[in-house]
Amino acid sequence: MKKKPAFIIRILMLCAWLVFSYSNSANALSLVRDAEIEKFIRELSIPIFESADLNPKRVNIYLIPDENVNAFVAGGQNLFIYAGLITAATHANQISGVIAHETGHMMGGHLVRLNKEIKAAQIKAMIGMALGAAAMAAGSGNGGGELGTAILLGSTSMAQSSVLSYTRKEEEMADEFGLNLLADTNQSGKGLLEFMEIIEQEQMLSPKSSPYWQSHPLTEDRKTHIEEKIKIDSILAQKKSNKDEEEFQRVKAKFAGYLWTEYEIATTYKGNSEADRYARTLSYLKHNHYDRAEKEINVLLKQSPNDPYYREIKGQILFERGDVKEAQKEFELASKYSDEHPLILVQLAEAKLQTPGQEKSAIKDLNKALGIDKSIAYGWKLLSIGYGRSEDEGKAFYALAEYYAAIGDKKEALKQIKRAKDKLKKDSIEYLKLSDLLNSLKKK
């Protein structure tokens, strides 16, 4: 029997902790965290959000590792982007166009329409879970995560595109807002038009209605309006910038390597470009072909030895293969070159916790990571393990309380808060933080 990849084992373990079982629902929604992809999407988004008078720090962006071509806004300033949208696009400007359009929905205060099977409370619960879903489930013991880290969210039929939709009037308004945002940020509007043509083509080729088409009704009037606006606006009509193209092709290849079959990767990414090798690296890692994955990533590292994300992937390859000592070295370099990105720090700490005597160093890394991004649920789980091995029960219980709060298990979080209070000194930082955590749980 073929051994399941460690990241698959982690995903399966996580399902037992969720309200809905992924195995019983073909429509469960999943989210993925990845330092490189998040950086790319965030950098495209920031100028657009700022132009819309939105605080970029308050807009949550969630990546869905699904091949459907879709994006939507839910629960206010929460933007969900499907991996399929990235892999279907052919230029970074198309992604900017979609982000601008979705930001238009935020500006217009548009809410996706829910069909009668979905209650508003489920979207709220989904977003609440997503806020804490920064890493994979704990407990596999010897596995890094594909695409950084991932988590599955059960939501009965939440992921069905048919339950989410905007009105045509709202789509027209979002187009107008989006085009204005692109012009305000000195970006071409051609990408948005091209993306609509991609959706149109997908609709013609597929027997099923496109998820994006269903949730974002596309009409000839909309296309005509966008074309006319581009014609009369010199900024929107300008040639698309290639400034973000290299990063875009890498991110696209990364998602493809994670989602596509080995055959699709072999026939699509068969050259020697950076994107080709990157896609093959991720595909080999996903299918446990560690030697081939390492060979490809080594070529890329020879070209770019200080690339933090190549170092991170090599660390994952080595970690999955069981070479924890060498994996730690790669994660240390990845952390250094990424200016201590919190997701990479968590992976470094996990490697350290595999080696006796490194608990103190791992705890330091985890506290630093969680100080930057408190939503990394798996980081809290690892921190509780670190404190437990250091025989600091109070802090271990505190970290567990944060962990359960992050994954939405209020009952267990409250139980761990009580345990922590019984063990911690009342003047300790952790004891004071428990009060804040308790207050936040009471509001939910």
Number of C-alpha atoms within 10 A of each C-alpha: 3 4 7 10 17 21 23 17 15 23 21 18 16 20 18 12 14 17 12 15 19 22 11 10 13 13 17 19 21 22 23 25 24 19 18 21 22 16 12 16 21 17 13 19 20 16 19 27 23 13 18 20 10 17 12 17 10 10 18 16 20 23 20 24 23 20 17 19 21 24 24 24 22 20 18 14 20 20 19 19 26 20 26 20 24 24 22 19 20 18 22 24 27 25 23 23 28 23 26 30 28 26 29 28 27 24 19 13 14 20 18 19 16 16 13 8 9 16 11 13 10 13 16 13 15 19 18 17 22 24 20 22 27 27 25 28 27 17 14 16 12 17 25 26 27 26 23 23 25 24 28 24 26 24 23 19 17 22 19 15 21 18 18 22 22 19 15 15 11 20 23 23 19 23 25 18 22 27 26 23 25 24 20 15 14 15 23 25 32 21 23 26 19 17 21 20 13 18 21 15 12 17 16 12 11 9 8 9 14 22 22 23 20 16 23 22 17 17 12 8 10 20 17 12 14 20 17 11 17 20 14 10 15 14 17 24 17 15 13 16 13 11 10 14 14 13 17 24 21 20 23 24 28 26 23 27 27 24 20 16 13 16 10 14 21 15 9 14 20 14 12 11 10 18 22 21 25 29 29 27 30 28 29 22 27 24 14 18 15 20 14 15 25 20 13 22 22 18 15 20 16 9 11 12 14 15 16 26 22 23 27 28 27 28 30 29 31 24 25 22 19 13 15 23 15 15 27 24 17 24 30 23 24 27 23 16 16 20 12 19 19 24 24 28 27 29 33 26 28 30 28 24 23 16 13 8 12 14 22 16 14 26 24 14 24 28 19 17 23 19 11 14 16 19 23 27 28 28 33 29 22 25 31 25 23 27 21 17 16 15 11 15 19 23 26 26 28 28 29 26 29 29 27 23 26 24 26 24 18 17 12 14 25 20 14 24 22 14 19 23 19 14 16 20 13 11 8 10 11 18 20 14 13 21 13 10 17 17 11 11 16 9 6 9
